[in-house]
């Protein structure tokens, strides 16, 4: 059996106003105390996974690159000591451009980290300022170049479209610049403003507005056109990769494979029954104090597992394998679809979103889940 491990490091230099992730901006951040809690959890959770082989390890956040290479090394060494990590495992660390330099990236690469994920978001200083990012466009390019110089042959870049005041021309400029850098992976997310964030409050007061819906749709169409013409596979709604460089860890989520979450607020999914979800204590300060880290556990009902398989399957370009779905659930797939003519299609034993369905994916998922 194989498993992916996600390790959450929730600390940031500053909380971005659009972010609703489990992250915390504190100074100084409690690196030593938090890592002790991480190592304790790694040891505690490893007992139930002795028969598993770890195929992916993902250090996310927050900003995990704020921690020293020595600290990151201690986390990885404890993982390797307590789990069976595959020789060719994909090991990823997320980094913000202003949190890395040549020396740190070189040290991280020497630890065996073989995939770098850069949270660039935009190559335009005006868009970065709107997003509340603390790096500049120049620092973004520099971080990528330093990643290459220090040996990273698998680099992903995150970008955001639909930023307040962003124009289609602005977004095309970002796409042209990311293509010029030629990373192995590009995540092109559309901004969603979540309740409780400063962005949401600003929009409620009429101080911010997202680009018009038709412009956001054009941004999505432009993204797909430009990146696929540049040789990237559009393998998931928001994700593009050079052949052979898909995010193996993130694919675990979309394919319904098992993953273990370590750290404050980290989530796990285990294939027990129809599926078992677990979540850790979300407050980093409480997480460090309590011996028992798991706060929530839920066994999926069959209908919930079916909905999840459909939702996650349609996010991927390969879609849903009809035969595999029906073997797993003992039910025909088409009984679970409302009228979605023009939005989904079945070809060669797989159900996928059409090009129009990709653009209207949120509408598709709402109709499927109601």
ABEGO torsion letter per residue (X at the ends): XBBBBBBBBABBABBBAABABBBBBBOBBBAAAAAAAAAAAAAAAAAAAAABBBABBBBBOEBAAABBAAAAAAAAAAAAAABBBBAABBBBBBBBAAABBAAAAAAAAAAGBABBBBBAGBABAAAAAAAGBABBAAAAAAAAAAAAAAGBABBBBBBBBGBBGBBAAAAAAAAAAAAAAGBABBBBBBBBBBBGBAAAAAAAAGABBBBBAAAAAAAAAAAAAAAAAAGBBBABAABBBBBGABBAAAAAAAAGBBBBBBEBGBBBBBBBEAEBBBBBBABAAAAAABABABABBBBBBAAAAAAAAAAAAAABAAEBBAAAAAAAAGBBAAAABBBABGABBBBGGBBBBBAAAAAAAAAAAAAAAX
